């Protein structure tokens, strides 16, 4: 069995559990549109479809990591709305210590070298993720608030390089992100959001990578 098919198996099992009893208010819980037994929302800058047959992103079957993350969100998302503030650093999330180094290396560091390019494409990125400007008090030279999943927001804060300091990137989570996904999955949400930001900056907004 290949790694890709393992991801697909996990996602399909999560969907099976969801469809056993989605609940009358499933659409509201997910922040989704409901049509018959299908649910639609934006995920990782894409139009996402959920059905008993599987998960699609922009109409294409998603069989990799993003499919697993979406299927976990479908299972774990709570009835609580997305509460943005106070924003939380990754290390403030429950049981985050084992993932902190990987989060910095995979979510924040890859964007540091492209801070200027991100700044030039801010509106494009915001539009893709149904995002908006960050809360005024977040600081930085610029930033944005993105929604990789309907009830999970990520706030990226960027500092441009100057004569004293190198460029830097901070990724913060909405206050109750942990109500909608466990921390290890939230780390992956950060990583794959950053990957898609880089693809948008590079003009490569085709289907995101799905390998781990």
Backbone torsions as a table, in degrees:
resi	resn	phi	psi	omega
1	UNK	NA	131.9	-177.1
2	UNK	-81.4	164.2	178.3
3	UNK	-61.7	-40.9	-179.9
4	UNK	-59.4	-44.8	-178.8
5	UNK	-69.1	-27.2	174.3
6	UNK	-63.9	-44.9	176.2
7	UNK	-58.4	-45.5	-178.3
8	UNK	-62.7	-39.1	179.6
9	UNK	-64.4	-42.5	179.0
10	UNK	-62.4	-47.3	-179.0
11	UNK	-62.3	-43.2	-178.5
12	UNK	-65.7	-36.4	176.7
13	UNK	-65.1	-40.7	176.9
14	UNK	-63.1	-41.0	178.6
15	UNK	-65.2	-38.8	178.3
16	UNK	-60.1	-43.4	178.4
17	UNK	-63.3	-40.9	179.5
18	UNK	-62.8	-46.0	-174.9
19	UNK	-76.4	-10.5	173.2
20	UNK	-62.1	-33.8	177.4
21	UNK	-161.8	76.9	-177.1
22	UNK	-66.9	-24.5	-178.6
23	UNK	88.8	148.6	-177.8
24	UNK	-65.3	-24.6	-177.4
25	UNK	-106.6	26.7	-176.4
26	UNK	-58.9	-40.5	-178.3
27	UNK	-61.9	-43.6	178.6
28	UNK	-66.0	-39.7	179.9
29	UNK	-62.4	-38.1	-177.5
30	UNK	-87.7	-13.5	-172.0
31	UNK	69.6	41.8	-171.4
32	UNK	-122.3	163.9	167.0
33	UNK	-91.7	140.2	-178.9
34	UNK	-115.5	132.2	174.7
35	UNK	-135.0	108.9	-175.9
36	UNK	57.5	-119.5	179.2
37	UNK	-102.4	19.6	179.6
38	UNK	-113.2	150.4	179.2
39	UNK	-128.4	141.3	-177.0
40	UNK	-131.6	135.8	174.2
41	UNK	-160.2	173.5	177.6
42	UNK	-91.5	135.5	179.5
43	UNK	-138.9	123.4	178.1
44	UNK	54.5	40.8	177.6
45	UNK	76.6	13.3	-178.0
46	UNK	-125.5	158.7	171.3
47	UNK	-78.6	116.2	-173.7
48	UNK	-107.4	134.1	175.5
49	UNK	-118.9	136.0	178.8
50	UNK	-118.4	128.2	175.3
51	UNK	-148.4	167.6	176.5
52	UNK	-57.4	-22.9	-178.7
53	UNK	-79.4	-20.1	-179.6
54	UNK	148.1	-162.3	-175.6
55	UNK	-119.3	135.7	175.0
56	UNK	-121.9	148.9	171.4
57	UNK	-124.3	119.2	-173.9
58	UNK	50.7	39.9	174.4
59	UNK	83.7	-4.2	-179.9
60	UNK	-104.6	138.4	179.2
61	UNK	-59.2	131.6	178.1
62	UNK	-106.7	113.9	-174.2
63	UNK	-118.6	10.9	-176.8
64	UNK	-113.2	-148.8	-175.3
65	UNK	-59.4	-41.5	-178.8
66	UNK	-62.0	-35.5	176.2
67	UNK	-63.0	-39.9	177.3
68	UNK	-64.2	-44.5	-178.9
69	UNK	-64.4	-42.7	178.1
70	UNK	-63.2	-43.4	-179.0
71	UNK	-65.6	-33.7	175.8
72	UNK	-67.7	-40.9	177.0
73	UNK	-60.3	-42.1	178.9
74	UNK	-58.0	-37.7	179.7
75	UNK	-78.1	-41.6	-167.9
76	UNK	-94.0	-23.6	-174.5
77	UNK	-53.3	133.1	-178.4
78	UNK	-93.9	176.5	178.4
79	UNK	-77.7	-11.0	-179.0
80	UNK	-68.1	143.9	174.2
81	UNK	-70.8	166.5	174.0
82	UNK	-71.4	120.0	176.6
83	UNK	-104.2	116.5	-172.9
84	UNK	-75.4	-51.9	-173.3
85	UNK	-111.9	150.5	2.4
86	UNK	-75.6	133.6	176.4
87	UNK	-60.5	149.0	-177.9
88	UNK	-122.3	139.3	170.3
89	UNK	-72.6	161.2	-178.5
90	UNK	-59.4	-38.6	-177.0
91	UNK	-67.5	-14.3	176.5
92	UNK	-84.9	-8.4	178.8
93	UNK	-75.0	155.2	-177.6
94	UNK	-60.8	134.5	173.5
95	UNK	53.3	39.9	-175.6
96	UNK	-86.3	-14.2	-171.9
97	UNK	-52.3	-43.8	-178.3
98	UNK	-64.4	-16.5	-173.6
99	UNK	-111.8	-1.5	-171.7
100	UNK	-62.5	-46.3	-178.4
101	UNK	-64.2	-43.8	179.5
102	UNK	-64.7	-37.6	178.5
103	UNK	-60.4	-47.8	179.9
104	UNK	-61.7	-42.2	-176.0
105	UNK	-71.7	-32.9	-172.7
106	UNK	-102.6	-23.6	-176.7
107	UNK	-103.0	-42.5	-173.6
108	UNK	-97.3	-50.2	-173.8
109	UNK	-60.8	-38.7	-178.3
110	UNK	-61.0	-21.8	-177.6
111	UNK	-91.0	-15.9	-173.5
112	UNK	-56.5	-43.1	-177.7
113	UNK	-70.8	-11.7	-177.0
114	UNK	-115.7	21.8	-176.4
115	UNK	-56.6	-45.1	-178.8
116	UNK	-64.4	-42.0	179.1
117	UNK	-64.9	-38.5	177.0
118	UNK	-62.7	-43.2	179.2
119	UNK	-59.1	-33.9	179.7
120	UNK	-76.8	-15.6	-177.4
121	UNK	-118.8	21.5	-174.4
122	UNK	-55.6	-48.2	-176.1
123	UNK	-65.3	-37.7	177.8
124	UNK	-61.3	-42.7	179.8
125	UNK	-66.6	-45.6	178.7
126	UNK	-58.7	-44.3	-178.6
127	UNK	-63.2	-41.4	-177.8
128	UNK	-63.6	-36.7	-175.4
129	UNK	-100.8	16.3	-177.4
130	UNK	49.7	41.2	-173.5
131	UNK	-94.5	-165.1	-179.7
132	UNK	-163.2	178.3	176.9
133	UNK	-66.6	152.9	-178.3
134	UNK	-75.8	163.5	172.7
135	UNK	-53.8	143.0	-172.0
136	UNK	-57.8	-32.7	-173.1
137	UNK	-86.6	7.2	-178.6
138	UNK	-73.3	-20.3	177.8
139	UNK	79.3	-158.7	-178.3
140	UNK	81.1	172.1	176.2
141	UNK	-80.5	-31.9	172.3
142	UNK	-164.2	173.2	180.0
143	UNK	-178.6	-177.8	175.7
144	UNK	-160.4	160.3	177.6
145	UNK	-112.0	119.2	-175.9
146	UNK	-115.1	155.6	177.8
147	UNK	-119.3	87.4	175.8
148	UNK	-65.7	-26.3	173.0
149	UNK	-138.8	153.1	-169.2
150	UNK	-54.9	-35.1	-176.8
151	UNK	-109.4	13.4	178.2
152	UNK	-125.8	120.2	178.8
153	UNK	-112.1	141.8	174.3
154	UNK	-119.1	130.1	177.4
155	UNK	-106.0	115.2	177.1
156	UNK	-97.6	128.4	179.5
157	UNK	-119.0	125.8	-173.5
158	UNK	-116.7	137.2	172.5
159	UNK	-119.3	123.9	177.5
160	UNK	-74.8	154.1	177.1
161	UNK	-68.5	144.3	171.4
162	UNK	-136.9	-168.8	-175.1
163	UNK	-68.9	-16.7	-177.3
164	UNK	-106.2	-30.6	-173.4
165	UNK	-135.0	146.5	174.0
166	UNK	-75.3	167.1	175.9
167	UNK	-63.4	152.6	177.4
168	UNK	-149.2	159.9	-179.6
169	UNK	-135.8	134.1	174.0
170	UNK	-122.8	133.2	176.5
171	UNK	-114.6	121.2	-178.8
172	UNK	-114.5	155.3	-177.5
173	UNK	-109.0	149.1	173.8
174	UNK	-58.4	152.8	-168.9
175	UNK	-55.0	-39.8	-176.9
176	UNK	-112.8	31.8	178.3
177	UNK	-55.3	-35.7	-177.9
178	UNK	-68.7	-10.2	175.3
179	UNK	-77.9	-11.8	-173.2
180	UNK	-118.9	-11.8	175.8
181	UNK	-158.6	149.5	173.2
182	UNK	-70.2	162.6	-171.2
183	UNK	-63.0	-39.5	-179.8
184	UNK	-62.8	-37.5	177.1
185	UNK	-70.5	-35.5	176.9
186	UNK	-63.3	-34.7	175.1
187	UNK	-61.2	-42.7	178.9
188	UNK	-67.4	-35.6	176.3
189	UNK	-58.9	-43.2	177.0
190	UNK	-61.5	-47.0	-178.8
191	UNK	-59.2	-47.7	-174.7
192	UNK	-78.0	-22.8	170.2
193	UNK	-67.2	-43.7	178.2
194	UNK	-63.8	-38.7	177.1
195	UNK	-60.1	-42.1	-179.3
196	UNK	-71.4	-34.6	174.4
197	UNK	-57.4	-45.8	-179.2
198	UNK	-65.0	-36.5	177.6
199	UNK	-66.1	-40.0	177.5
200	UNK	-64.9	-40.2	178.1
201	UNK	-63.4	-38.4	-177.4
202	UNK	-85.5	-1.0	-178.4
203	UNK	75.4	14.8	-178.2
204	UNK	-106.4	62.8	-175.1
205	UNK	-90.3	35.5	171.7
206	UNK	-81.2	-170.5	-173.3
207	UNK	-59.1	128.5	-179.2
208	UNK	-64.4	157.9	174.8
209	UNK	-57.6	146.2	178.4
210	UNK	-120.8	-4.0	176.5
211	UNK	-79.6	149.2	-179.5
212	UNK	-75.6	NA	NA
